[in-house]
Amino acid sequence: MVNDCDLHIKTLVSAQDFVLIKMHYNAAVDISAKLGASNAISGNGEGIIYRKYDDVGVHFDLLKDTSGNIFTFSFDIMNYFS
């Protein structure tokens, strides 16, 4: 059995503007990513490696297999109750 979750949101955002996207969570589905000993997930020519979590958010490295380029990024997900 494979649990798979892809989130692709195509939207245009003008400079100095923002877009709100509403997502609904289904607690019946386990969407947790299973990390191996290397803390990495890879496939389709890319790999993402978990580095750390701090006050800024979750930090990752994105490795492009074809070029060998590594991109570092971090993000934090927040939710707001209406």
C-alpha positions as CSV (number, residue, x, y, z in Angstrom):
1,M,0.0,0.0,0.0
2,V,1.3,3.4,-0.9
3,N,0.2,6.7,0.6
4,D,1.1,9.5,-1.7
5,C,0.4,13.2,-1.5
6,D,1.3,15.8,-4.1
7,L,0.3,19.5,-3.7
8,H,0.5,21.6,-6.9
9,I,-1.1,25.0,-6.8
10,K,-0.8,27.1,-9.9
11,T,-1.6,30.8,-9.2
12,L,-0.3,34.2,-10.2
13,V,0.6,36.7,-7.6
14,S,1.4,40.3,-8.6
15,A,4.3,42.2,-7.0
16,Q,3.4,43.5,-3.5
17,D,0.3,41.3,-3.4
18,F,-0.6,38.0,-1.7
19,V,-2.9,35.1,-2.2
20,L,-4.6,33.0,0.4
21,I,-5.0,29.3,-0.2
22,K,-7.4,27.2,2.0
23,M,-6.5,23.6,2.6
24,H,-8.6,21.0,4.4
25,Y,-7.0,18.3,6.6
26,N,-8.3,14.8,6.6
27,A,-7.2,13.1,9.8
28,A,-8.1,9.7,8.5
29,V,-5.2,9.8,6.0
30,D,-1.6,9.3,7.2
31,I,0.4,11.8,5.1
32,S,3.7,11.6,7.1
33,A,6.8,11.1,5.1
34,K,8.8,8.1,6.2
35,L,12.5,9.2,6.4
36,G,15.3,6.8,6.3
37,A,18.6,6.9,8.2
38,S,19.8,9.7,5.8
39,N,16.8,12.0,6.5
40,A,16.3,12.1,2.7
41,I,13.5,11.5,0.3
42,S,14.3,11.2,-3.4
43,G,12.8,10.4,-6.8
44,N,12.3,11.8,-10.3
45,G,15.8,13.3,-10.4
46,E,15.6,15.3,-7.2
47,G,16.3,14.6,-3.5
48,I,15.2,16.5,-0.5
49,I,17.3,16.3,2.7
50,Y,16.0,17.4,6.1
51,R,18.6,19.4,8.0
52,K,17.1,21.0,11.2
53,Y,14.1,22.7,12.8
54,D,14.5,26.1,14.6
55,D,12.7,29.4,15.2
56,V,12.9,30.2,11.4
57,G,11.2,26.9,10.4
58,V,12.2,23.6,8.9
59,H,15.4,23.6,6.9
60,F,16.0,21.4,3.9
61,D,18.5,21.0,1.0
62,L,17.2,20.2,-2.4
63,L,19.6,18.2,-4.6
64,K,19.2,18.2,-8.4
65,D,20.6,14.8,-9.6
66,T,21.3,15.9,-13.2
67,S,23.2,19.1,-12.4
68,G,24.4,18.3,-8.9
69,N,23.2,21.7,-7.7
70,I,22.1,22.0,-4.1
71,F,19.4,24.6,-3.1
72,T,18.9,25.4,0.6
73,F,15.5,26.5,1.8
74,S,13.3,26.7,4.9
75,F,9.7,27.2,5.6
76,D,7.1,27.1,8.3
77,I,3.4,26.1,8.0
78,M,0.9,28.0,10.2
79,N,-2.8,27.7,10.4
80,Y,-5.4,30.3,11.5
81,F,-8.8,29.4,12.9
82,S,-11.6,31.6,11.7
